[in-house]
Amino acid sequence: MDKNFATRRRRDLFVAAALAVIAALAPLFVKDVYVQNILILTLMYAALSQSWNILSGYCGQISLGHALYFGLGAYTTALLFMKFGVLPWFGMLAGGLLSALIAMGLGYLCFRLRGHYFVIATIVIAEITLLLFHNWDWAGAALGIDIPVRGDSWLKFQFTRSKLPYFYFALVLACVAWFVTWWLEDSKWGFWWRAVKDNPEAAESLGVVVFNSKMGAAAVSAFLVAVGGSFYAQFVSYIDPESVMGFQFSLLMALPAVLGGIGTLWGPVLGAAILIPLTELTRSFIGGSGRGVDLIVYGTLIILISLALPRGLVSLFPSRKGAAR
Amino acid sequence: MNSIFDGGPGVLTAEAIIQSLASGLLMGLLYGLIAVGLALIFGLMDVVNFAHGEFLMISMYATFFLFAFFAIDPLLSAPLVAAAMFVFGAVVYLLIVRFAMRAKANAGMVQIFSTFGLAIVMRGLAQFFFTPDYRSIPQSALGGKTVSIAGIFLPEPQLVGALLSIAAFGALYLFINRTDFGRALEATREDPGAVALVGIDKNRVFALGWGLGAALVGLSGAIMAIFFYIYPDVGASFALIAYVTVALGGFGSVFGAFAGGIIVGLVEATTALILPPSLKSVGIYAVYLLVVFIRPRGLFGSM
């Protein structure tokens, strides 16, 4: 390991810690519930995108079906709580483990597919599950689930009066996702994934167990996204198939990483910090008055950034050039 | 996906089965026509147009407005819409895709997200100018009519659409194999670098390829507008079917899109006989997965 790399990694860690502290202090100054809401969503999407980035960015297996894991996390937590009174924290763990298992099962079938065949398979699998949930009466079918309110407590992870607990959970989740990525970047898996992404045949010949390393990436990525889904279910306290498993979530998870810099440590954070507030603000300020203008602004931005900065916004920071590959 | 003129689910008799397979076949040929532009563009330059559904959407709107303002029947406006879409497709290539192809890093990602951004912009523009209201063409030469062939009732719009699809595929085959432009298309597809040596402008061929692909979508949009609701998000419902159709046949294979369309139509009709209507698409998706698990490059895909 060369020295630059080690220095850079240490600096990354300091920057992240500093940012986390600043973010943790933000609620002292931000009292507006609307702005707090935007901050929570930004942190959640940073976490989701960071997790998506592990499989799609680092390992190069582009998934546009991660809404599946998000929805599974949300549904597992909500169903276990509503039907069996299981605390959301256990539901969250169960949802994460279930998603990781399913991700490995699907990976087993899909990882032999290349390029667009793989991408379409991920979309189609999420879509099938969405349709099944639409028709699954026990799980509320198309009407969805109203999570019963049992009073504010950390134990039940429900808060009706203040949004701050959700803010802090989202912050922790974003930090965990970032840290996992940071840690994996320098692990055996991290190197394997980059090798698999660049040239799977060559990686295989050098002794990288391509298949297993893809499976590992899928499991970690799905677990974290499912935890995000569990959080979201508690946060909005009402879920239906479209609102947690719809295709838009797969895209909203991918976009911050793509615009910020796919396969980079800071890309998802940077992308989410710009994209999510922008989406929410255009939606509430322009979206209400001029139908569809928010989409026009949003879409134009996506076109321009992807054309002008193919390596993502992180490439604007010269010191990160080496990392943004 | 519910057509305006769809009947309710019938009893599972032999007649009902033949009836729904026949409509499935017609719909499948139309799916093939919707998807072939995607296959053509992919085959030419390895780019998947993620705004394909939105191309279909604006074609349907164009047909609708030609009807609403000038009372032009969709059958007559189909060539006009196709011509307009030809120009639109070429412009999209020149303004966006051309630059996306120059990306030195993350080329695949840039292509996906620049065309996807275009899709979002087009949807936003449609909402802005046309409102999210559902529209339909209430009266047309074919709309709502059926013909009876040997006791099987076939909806006329789908029947004409299917015939048009067969004709379009035939024309496309001749065009690619028998004309200079078609040969230039094939040559560029095989080696975009080498064609420059024989004086073919790669950019021009690509632009024409996008034009041609979009024109074929325009044709299918005009037919779809006869029997389907028109609204800003209508493309999304067909886009995924189009991707599955193309992938099922094998990316880049024009003939594959034709076969893929027929399979998708038949599978959809069969699924609708067995499962509740809301699960109609599950059959298509399951067949896609089954096919690529066995043949990872689709039915007729090479490479």
Interface residues (C-beta under 8 A of the other chain):
Chain A: I62 L109 R112 L113 R114 G115 H116 Y117 I120 A121 I123 V124 I125 E127 I128 L131 L132 H134 N135 F247 L251 L255 V258 L259 I262 G290 R291 G292 V293 D294 L295 I296 V297 Y298 G299 T300 L301 I302 I303 L304 S306 L307 P310 R311 G312 R325
Chain B: F42 V48 I96 F99 A100 A103 K104 A105 N106 A107 G108 M109 V110 I112 F113 S114 F116 G117 L118 A119 I120 V121 M122 R123 G124 L125 A126 Q127 F128 T131 P132 P232 A236 L240 Y243 V244 A247 F251 P276 S278 L279 S281 V282 Y285 A286 Y288 L289 V292 F293 P296 R297 G298
